[in-house]
Amino acid sequence: MNSISTIALVEWNWMGHHPSYFKLFVRVLLARGCQVLALCPQPEEVDLALQDLDAKTRARLTLRLLTWAPAPRGCPGRWKRRAQTLRSVYQLRRQIGRWEAEQREPVELIFFACIYDGQFCQFREVEWLLPCQWSGLYLHCRAFRMPGSVIPQSGELPCPERIFRSAKLHSIAILDEGATTALERLSGRPVVVFPDMTDEQAAEEPTPLTTKLRRFAAGAPIIGALGQLQYTKGVITLARLALDPANKDLCFVFIGEVVWQTFKPEDRVLLSSLKDRCANVYTHFERIADERLFNNAIQACDVVFAAYLDFPNSSGILTKAAVFRKPIIVSEGYLMAERVRKYQIGEVVPEGDVGATGLAIRGILMKEGVWSNERRPKWEEYHKEHSYQRLEASFTKLLSAN
């Protein structure tokens, strides 16, 4: 079978890591010489991020708007998800049909940049609308890492068996190498491990945010929780650490859009009042759309906090920590802890343990060079495993699968 060369790249979500992944996937597919129909909620943002590409390459890219469709007004609650899925896939089919008519060639493969159980649980009922085979990145492998446990955000069980037993399924991409065999057995299709890569560009210093950060810290070590801030990111653990007067010599930074509905009422109060209660806390509760500026914020940190709760999945923050050589704190158990231990790029603490987190941070901040000399972090090795070049190789393997 020849490698696929005409692809519809689809993303219905636009928060957290989604914009970064989508832009990187577009770049890789174009670099492979593919014709790409890229459908997402913010095509203008993607277009701006790809301005460095030459005109010949950009000529193979079509950017179009696509969003997850709401259920019709008055739709009974029990039918809402089914209605949303049907309308969303129907809109996707129309976009593909319009592009095929314009280009006078068929789309060979639809690749979903992110497959969430909640969005795809009704997918097999409507995939007959798709004009060709499909593939995609199954982002979370909870079903294989924590069988029987519910997804924290929804309270529902993951359902890969309802998604990946499909005649139109071409292949599956995952971030968790430990789930490969189980998913191949379930689906009967090739499973390709993708790197959990990240945009590595950084803006030239100084930038307004990092200037503010360093001025605010006034020389104190900066401990940062960055990205989409939701309950499972463990930010309340770090907030409680910041409240301890014993840590007033440290600067705690919280940067990113807060998903307030994921927090208990008392935790919302704690987080929203934190900077007023602690003189050593800096908050920027907004998404930083420019990845370069986000990366500069990572560079400003001395320690990156990523001790997530009930989180068996991969995280791109590990790659950012490796790229910018910043020690990282993660929770015990599952994939992130496995990788941190394998590459010695940080410390592993019991989930939600404020005291252990404090000790781990202090251990990293020991007299300059002591932690690095003892651990000998394998920054470059981790970076190589989760690099743009690795993503190119993974896409090549996936598009050539049969």
N, C-alpha and C positions, 0 to 999 in steps of 0.2 A: 504493500500500500504506500502511495506517495504521501509526502507530508502535506498537510492541509495548509492552504495559503490565503483563503478568504474567510474572515472571521467577524462575527458580531460579538463585541465585548460589552457585557451588560452589567450595570450596577444600579440598584434601586436605592441604596443607602448613601448618606453623605455626612458622616460624623466620624470622630475618632480616626482610625487608621484608613478608612475607606478611600478618601481622596488620594492619599499617598500610594496605596496599592494600585488603584486604577491608573494613575498617571504612569507608574512604572510598567504596568502590564502593556499599556499603549506603546511605550517606548520600545520595549523588547519585541513586541510583535512587528512593529514597523522596521526595527533593525533586522529582523529575519526576512524582510521583503514582503510581508503580508499586506493584503488589502484589508483595512480595518474600518468597520462601522462601530463607532464608540458611542454607547448610549448611557447617559447618566443624568443626575439632577442638576449638575452645574457644568455644562459644556464650556462656558466662557472661561471658567477657572482652569480647566484642562488646557484649553487653547493657549491661555497666557503662559502656562507652565511649559509649553512645548515650542515657545518662540525661537529657541536656539536651533531647532531642526531646519534643515535646508528645504527649499521649495519642492524639490523632487520627492523627498521623503514625505512631506506634508500632503502632497497630492494624492497619496495613497490612504489618507485618513479622512473620514467623514465623521464629524461630531454632531450629535443630535440630543435633544432633551428627552429624558424618560424619567418618570417618577412612579412610585408605587401608588396604584389607583385606590381611591377610597371606595367603600361600599356605597351603593345607591342610598339616597335618603329614605328612611323608613324601613330599611332592610332589617329583619329580625336578627337579634344578636347571634343566634346559633348559626346563621348563614353568612355572617359578615366576612369571615376569613375566606370562605369559599368564593364569595362574590368579589372580594378584593383580588384574589389570585386569578380568577377568570378574566377580570377586566385588565389586570396588569399584563398578563400573558397575551391577551388579545391586542393590547396596544403595542406590545413588542412585535407581534406578528405583522401588524400594519406597518410599523417602522421598517422592518426587514423587507417587506414586500415593496414598499416605496423605493428603498435603496436598490433592490434588485432590478426594478424597472428602469431606474436612472442609469445604473451601471451596465445593464444588460448582461449580468452574470449572477449566478446563485451564491448565496452564503453557504459555505460548506460546514461550518461549525458555529454553534452559539456557545460562548464561554461566559459563565456567570462568575464575575470577579469575587463574589462572596455568596456562599450558600449557608443560610441560617435555617435551623430546623423549623422555627416559627413561621417563616415566610414560605417555606417549601413543603410543609406537611400536606398540603392539598395539591401539590404540583402535578402528581401523576394523573389526576383527574382531568387536567387541562393541557397536558403536554402534546396531545394530538394536534393542537393548534400550531405547534412548531414545525417549520418547513424542512428541518434537517436534524442531524444528530446534535447532542449537547454535551457539555462538560462544565467543570467549574471547580472552584476552590471551596471545599468543605472546611470551614474555618475552625470549628470546634469539634473535638473528638471525645467529648464527655461520655458518650455512650460506651466507649471502649476503655476509657481510663477510670470512670466511676460508674459502672453499670448500675442502673436502677435509681440513680440520683437525678433530681429535677434541675432544670435550668433556673438559676437564681432570679433572673429578670422576669421570667414568665410563670414559674412554678409548674411548668409542664415537662414531661419526659422528652428527651431527644428521640428522633424517629428516623434514623438512617434507613431502616428497612422500608419505610414508606416513600423514600426519595430515590434510592439507588437501585431498585429492582425494575429496570426499565429497558424496553427494546431499543429506545432511541438514545440510550446512554452510551457515549463514546469512551469516556475515561473520567477519572476523578483526580483532582489535586488535593493534597493535604499538607499541613505544616508539621504534623506530629508523626515522626518516623516510626514511633511505637505502635501506630494503629494500622500500618500498611497491610499486614497479613489478614487481619480481621475484616477490613473493608473490602479487600479483594475477594475474600471468601463469601462475603455477604452479596456483593454486586456482580461478581463474575466478570468484572471489567478491569483493565489496567489501572493501577493506582500509582501516582507519581508524587514523590515528596518535593515540595517547593521550599525554598529558603524563606525564612521569616525576615525578609530584607526591608530596608528602609532607605528613604532619600538621605543621601550623605552630604548634600551641599550645605555649606554654612556661609552666612553673609560676612562680609568683611567687618571687622570690629572698628569702632564701637557701634553697637545698635542701641536704640533708645531703651529697649527692655533690659538688655544685659548691663547697660550703664546704670540704670535704676537699681538693678539687683545688686551690683557690686557696691554701689554707693550705700544702699540700704544695709548690706551685710557688714560694711566697714571693717573688712578683714577677717570676719568670723567665717568658719567653715560653712558652706551652703549645702543643706540637705534638701533635695528636690523631689516632689511628686508631680509628674508632668504627664499631660495627655488628657483624655476624656476622664474626668473625675466622677466615678460612680462608687457605690458602696463596695462592690467587689474588688475595687482597686486598693482597699485597705487604708484609705486616707484618714479614717477616724483613728486608726492605730497611731499614725504619725501625728495627728492633731493632739492626741492625749500625751504623746511624748513631748510635744512642744509646750504643753501646759505645765510640765514639771519644772519648777524653778531651778532644779539642778542642771537644766539644759539651756539656761539663759545665755551661755557663751556660744551657742550654735544658732545659725540662721535657718529657719524652716520656710521652704518655698512651695506654694501650691499654684500650679499654672495649668489652666485648661478649662474647658466648658464643664460645668457641674450638672450632672443628671440628678437634680434634686429629688425627684420622685422615688429614687432607689434608696433613699435614706429614711430612717425613722425620724419622727418629728424632733425628738431631743437631739439627734445627731445633726439635723439641719441647723438647729439653733447653735450648736457647738461650732460647726464649720463656718457659718455665716458671721459669727461673732469673734472668731479666733484672732483676727488681726487687731481687734480692739482690746482683747484680753491679754495678748502677748506682744510685747514690743519687738520681739525677734521673729515675727511671722510676717511674710510677704505673700499676698494673694493676688492673682490675676485670673479671675473666674470667667475667662473668655477663650474661645478657640483661637489659636494662632494659625491662620490659614496659610501663611507663608512658611513653608517647611524650613527654609534657611534660618528664619528668625527663631523657630522652635529649636532647631539644632544649636543655635547660639546659646539658648537658655540651658540646654543640656551641658554645653561646654562650660558654662559658668558654675555648674555644681561641682562639689567635691565628692558627694555620694549621691547616687540615684536610688530613690526608694520605690520598690516594686513588690512589696510583700503583700500580694493579693490574697483575697479570701475566697474559698470555694472555687478555685480557678485552676483546673487541670490542663489548661491550654498553653499554647505558645504565645509569646508577646514580642513585638518588634522593639520594645524598649530595651531588651537584652542586646539587640543588634546595635542600637544607638550607643549603648554603654560601651560596647566593644569598639565601635568605630572611633569614639572620642576618648577611649581609655578611662572610663569612669567606673569605679567599683560600684556594684549594685547589691541591694538587699532584697532577697526574695523569700517566699514562704516555703516551708518544708513540704515535701510531697510532689509527685508528678513531674511534668516536663521541665518547667523552669528551674527547679532545684537540681534535676539531673544535669541540665546543661551548665549551670553555674558551677557545680562540683567538677564536672568533666573538664571544663576550661579554666577553672579557678579564677573566675572574673568577679567574684563577690562573696557575700556571706549568706548562709541559709539560716532562717530563724523559724521557730514554731509559729504557726499561723495566729495572728492577732495578739501576739505576746509583746506588750509594750516594753517590758524590762529587757527581754532578750534583744529586741530591736535596738534599744539604746546601747547595750553592751557591744553589739555588732558594729554600730556606727563608731563608737569610741575605739574599737579595735582597729578599724580601718584608718581612723584619724590619728593613730599613734605617731610617735616621732617620725618625721618625714622619711619615707622610703622603707620603713620596717615592714609594713604589711605587704608591700609589693615584693620586697626581697624574700619574704617567707613564702608567699603564695605563688610567685612567678606567674602572673596571669597570662593566659594564652590569647591575648587580644587578637592577634593577627590570624590565628587558626580559626577562631570563632567567626571573625569577619569574613574569611575566605569561604566558610561553609554557608554563610548567609549573604552572599554578595550578588551583585548584578550579573556577573559572569555565571554564577550557579543558577540564577533564574533563567538566563538564556538557555543553558543546558537542559533545565527541567522542562521548559516550554518546547524545546526541540523534541525531547523524548515523548512528551504528551501528544504533540501534534503528529507524530510519526507512529503512534500506537495503533494497533489493530486487534 
